[in-house]
Amino acid sequence: MTRTLWIDATFRTLDPDRPTATALLTEDEHVLAAGDVAELRAHTTGITSTIGLGGATVTPGLVDAHIHTAGYARDLTTVDLRGCTTQREALAEIARFVAGLEPGRWLFGGRWDANDWPEGLPDRDVLDRVCPDRPAILPSIDGHTHWVSSLALQQLSIDDHTPDPPGGTIERDAVGRATGILRESATLAGEHLMTLHSGDLTDQLRVAQQRLLAVGLTGVHCFDGEDARAAYETLRAAGELAIRVHKSVPLTALAQAIDEGRRTGDGDAWLSTGPVKAFSDGALGSHTCHMGEPFPGGGHGMEVMSVPDLVDVVVRATRAGLGVATHAIGDEANHRVLTAYAEARRLAGPPAVRHRVEHTQHLRPGDVARLAALDVVASMQPTAPATSGSWSGCWRAGTCGPMPGRACCGPGPWWRSGPTRRSRSPTRWRGSRQR
């Protein structure tokens, strides 16, 4: 046991009776006491070291309640199109990046946002011109749309005659030719290929966790795949895991998790099992979130999972001791998720841990009360409405709107928060990834 006295700093305690302290006593990873230097020295024995912090301000570590750490780690070595305001700029950046790639390596990354590009949505033809000799899969800023090259379409076994998968869309032009834009479940095969060809995830997370720590994130709720769980287990076993990880169970791994006896909350202080992640709809930026009112250009978005299917998932998870976190951005999606949670509660009883709705971005006023009545956690990202308002065009006064944060901060729903942001620096909150 190593006892350390930290001094020469202002410690923010979050204790209203004593909001600040000038010294902190720790034992290994545990905080023992906060106060002033004389007080802690007078009442403590066994101090083995004293560390001065040069007058710094010290706050408790932050926990991001919704983040994709594997995707963030991989993005650190891929092309970055977040700052591109036109398609022309994006293509120039792709050409510059490709020039430095070794032959045969796939092109990943992107995080492009074409909503304000004057040229509109890109296609595979323009991508082929700057990346003709390698497959390219470039997810959009929200992660729900992929812009892919012709070579990538071939690798994905997608041609002009491939039918749209359930819950997804292969965009086509006026003559039925696949344009290279894939939405929602049509992106899943590409996600798998990115996992296979993106390098060693354990090494990438070893680097990424240090960047997260550098901006004050000491814990994360990670919503990536089983490969991320395996990588974190490797880091934990090697004594190299430096952040606390609450790792979700992908819906595709639900049966395996039940067979293995995983339960939400199991694990230790550093690596624990999180909720099962399900999807009800898409994203606002891709116009695939499920809205009650149509978008300005038409359409209500997309239902990715039906209410009966979600009820089945929630019942199975509840009976196995697993919580469920369902992605819902549109007001219709949120309404249907709460309906599914209510029915699952009737069938399986109250869950051992609270279920969550991830994003809860657009809600009808009546559904705020339903969140509270069902004891559901609203896992919301306060920055999302501010950055995506121009994409919606479908908020209706008294009908639906961006999730009112203050509505969740009194008696009512439980809530958690996270930025749902990804950039090469965690401090640069540019663009929303809503998965």
N, C-alpha and C positions, 0 to 999 in steps of 0.2 A: 504494500500500500504506500502510495506517494502522496503526501499532503503538501499542497502548494498554496502560498499566500500571494494573491495578486493585488498590487497596490498602484498608486499614482494613476488613478483613472476615475471616471464617473460611471458607476454601474447603474443602469436602468433596471429596476427590480420588478416592475409591474405590480408592486404591492402598494395599494393606495395609502396605507398607513406609513409607509416608508419608501417613497418612490425612487430614491437614489441612495447609493452607498459609495464609500470611497475605498473599500477593500472587499475582496472575495476570497473565501477559503474553499478549496476543492480537494477531493481525494480521488485520484484517478479520474474517472469520467463523471463523478458525482459532485454536485455543489453541496457543501456542508453548511455554510453560513455567509451572510453578507452584513457588513457594518462598517465601522471605521477601524483603522489599523490598530490603535491601542486596544480597542475592545476585543478584537479577534486574537491579538497576541496574548492578552490577559487571560482568556478563557480557553486557550487551545494549547495542547501539547503535541509534540511529534511533527512539527512543521519541518519539512526537509529542504524546502527551497522557497525563496521569495523572488518574485518577478515584477519589475516595474514596467508600466505600460506607457510611459511618456505622456501622460495627460489625456489619453484617448477616452472616447465614450464607448462603453461596452453595452450591448443589448443582448437579450436572449436570442438564441438562434432561431431562424425562421424555418417553417415547414411549408413547402409548396404542396398544396393538396391536390394538384392535378398537373402532372408534367410527364413528358415522354423522354426519359433520360437516354434511352438507347438511340432514339432518333436524333436527339441533340448531340450525342457523342459522335455518331456517324457524320452528322452535318459539318462537323469541324474540319473534315477533310474533303468536302464536296463543293461544287460550284454554288455560289450564293447570288441569287437574283433578287433579293429583297429590296435593294435600293433602286432597281430598274423601273423607270417611270414610263417607258415605251417598249414595245416589242423589239424595236431596232436596238435599243441599249442592251436588252436581254440577249439577243443573238450575238452582239459584239462581245459580251462578257463570256458567253458560252465558247465562242471561237478562241478567245484568249486562254480560257481554262483548258480546253481540249488540247491546245498546242503543247501544254506541259505534261499531258498524260502519256504514260507508256503505251505502246501498241497493244491492242486487244483488251484494254481495261474498259469496263462499262462506265458510262457517265451517269452519275446520280446527283441528287441535290435539287437546287432550284429555289423552291419556296417563293415562286413568282405570284404576282397578283395582277391579273389582266383586267380587273374591273374598271380601272381608269386608263388603260392603254388606249390611245387613239386608234390603233390598228385593230382593236378588239381581240377576240380569242385567237391564240396561235394554233397552228396545225403541224402535222408531221412534215409537210413539204419544206417549210422554212427551216425546221430543225434539221432535216436531212442535208440542207445546203451547208450548214456549218459543222455538222457532225455526221459525215457520210459513211465513215468506216467503222463505227462502233455502235452498239445499242445504247440508247439513252432513255432513261425514265426520270422525269422531273416532276415531283409532286408540287402542287400549288401551296400557297401560304397556309391554307386551312387543312391541307392533307387529304382532302376528299376528292380531288381531281388530279389525274396524272396527264402530263403532256409527254408523249412518247414518240420515238422515231420509227421509221419503217422497219429497221432491223429489229427493234425491240418488239414491234407487233408480231414479227415472224417468230421470235423466241417465245412469245406469249401465245402462239397459235391462234392469233386473231386475224381474220381477214374480213372482206366486205360482207360475207355471208354468215359470220358468226352471230348467233342470236344474243340479245342482251341477257345477262345473267339476272336471276331474281334479285331485286334490290339494287340494281346497277344499270348503267347506260354506256353503250359504245356509241359515241357521237358519230354521225354520218352526214355527208354533204347532200346536195339536192339530188344527186344521181345514185345515192346509196353507198358511196365509198367511205370507209372508215377514215376519220380525219386525224386520228392520233390523240384524241381527247377521250379519256376514260373516267367515269364517275362512279363513286361509291363502291359497291361490291365488284365492279369491273376492274378495280385497282388491286384486288387482293393478290392475284398472281404476281403482279409487279412488286408488291411489298415482299412477297416470298423471295423473288429473285434478288431484290436489294439486300435482304438478309444473307443470302448465300454468297454474294459477290462484294460485300462491303468491308471485308477484313475481319480482324480479331476483335470481337466486341468487348472481351474482358480488358484488353489493352486500351481500347478506346474509352471505356468507362473509368478506368484507372486515371486517365487524364481528365476526363470531363468532371469527375467528382471534385477535383481540386479547383476547377473554375467555379463550380457551384459554391463551394466553401468560401471562396474569395469574395463573394458578394453576400455572404451571411446566411446562405441556405445550408442548414445542418441536417435537414430531414426532407424526404420527398415521398409522395404517393405516386408511384410510377405505373403508368398504364400501357407499357409495351408488352412484348410477347414472352413466351417461355424461354427464349434464348437470353433475354435480359435477366430473368430469374436465375438461369444457370450461371451466367457471368457473375452476378452478385454473390451466388453461393461460392463460386471459386474465389472471389476476393475475400469473402468472409472467412473461408477455411484457411487462407494464406495470411490472415491478420492484416489485410490491406484495405478493408472496407472502412472508409472514413466518414461516410454519411449514413444516416439512419433511413432505411428503405422499407416502405409499406408497399409490397409488390402485388398488383392485381392478378387475377386469374383470367386469361382470355376466354371468351365464350367457347372457342374451339377446344379448350382444355378442361371444360367443366366436368366431363365424365371422368377424365383422368384424375382431376383433383378430388372428386368424390371417392373414387376407388382408393386413392392414397390417404384418405382421411384428413385432407387439409381442411382447416376451419379458419375463418377470418379472425385475425388476432393471434393465431399461433405463431411461434417463432421466439425470437428474443428481442432485446431492445434495439438491435442493429438491423435485423432482417426478419420481417414478419409477413404473414399472408394477408393480402388485402381482399377486396370484394371481387366478384365476378363482373367483368365488363361486358355490357351489351349495348347495342345501338338501336335507337328508335328512328332516327332520321339522319340527314346529312348536315351541311353547314350553310350558313347564310351567304358567305362569299361565293360559294358555288351554286347558290340558288337551289340547293337540294334539301334544305331544312323544311320540315313539314308545317306549313302555315294554314290557318283557317281562311285567310283572305289570299287572293292571288297576287303574285309578283307583278310589277308594272308591265313586264313583257309577257305575262301569262304563266299559268301553271302554279301549283300549290306546293311544289317541292316533292319530296319522296318519302314514303313510308318504307323504312328498311326492314323492320320487324313488325309483324301484326300483333295485335293485343293478345289473341289466344296463344301465339308462340311465346310471347314475353311472359305471360302467366305461367306457362309450363316451365320456363327457365327459372322464374322466381320461386315457384313451389319446390322444384328440385333443389335449388340452392338453399332455401330456407330450411328444408328438412335435413340438409347436410351440415348446417351450421355456418353457411357461407352467406355473407351479405351480397347485395347486387347493386352495382352502380351503372345506371342506364343513361347513355348520351341522349340528350333531348335539347334542341335549340329552338325549333318552331313552337308556337303556342299550341298547335294541334298535337304535335309530338308530346309535349309536356302533359297535356290533358290526357292523352291515351296512356302514357306511362303511369300516371297516378291512378287511372282506372284499372290498369293491370295490377298495380301494387295492392289496390283495395281488394280485388278479387283473389289474389294470391294469399292475402292475409285471411280472407274468409276460409280458404281451402286448407291452408297450412298453419294458421295461427300466427301470432306476433313473432317476428324474427328475433333471433338471439342478439343480433347487432342491427343497427338501423340501416335500411336501404338508402341509397343516394340517387339523386338525379344530377348528372354531370352537365353543367352549363346553365340549365334553367334560364335561358337567355330571354325568351319571350313567354310571358304568362298572362292568362286571363285573370282578372281580379279574383274571381271565385276560386281559382286554383291555388292561390297563396294560402287560403284557409285550409284547403285540402292537404297541402304539404304538412301543416301543423297537425291536423287531425290524424293523419296517417303516421306521424312521427318520422317523417322522411327528411334526410339531410339535403339541403339545397347547396350543392357544390358549385358555386358560381364564380365567374371571373368578372370583376367590376369593370375592367377596361374594355371588355368586348362590345357592349352597346355603344360606347363612345367612339370606337374605331370602325364600327360596321354599320352605323346608322344610314349612311348614304347607299348601302347595298340593299336595304330592305324595301323602302317605299310602301310598306304594307302595314304599318302600325295604325291602329284605329282607336281613336279616343274612346275610352270606356269599353273597348273590346279586347285589345291586347297591347302589349308594349314591352320594352326592355324590363328585365327583372328589377323591381325597385329594391335596392339594397336595404334601405331603411325599413322596408316592410318585413325584412327577415331579422331585424336586430332588436326586436322587442319580444313580448310574448307571442309565440308563434313558431315558425319553422326553425329547426337547427340549421346552421349554415357553416360551410367551410369555403375558403377562398384560395385562389391561385391565379397567376396571370395567364396560364395556357399560352405562353409565349415561347418562341424559339428563335434565337439568333446566335451568331458565333460568340458573342459576349452576352452572358445572362443579364447584364445591366442595360442592354439596348433592346427595349421592348418594341420591336417593329414587326407588326403583322401577327395575326392570330392563327394559331393551329388548334382546331377544335375537334379533338378525337377522343 
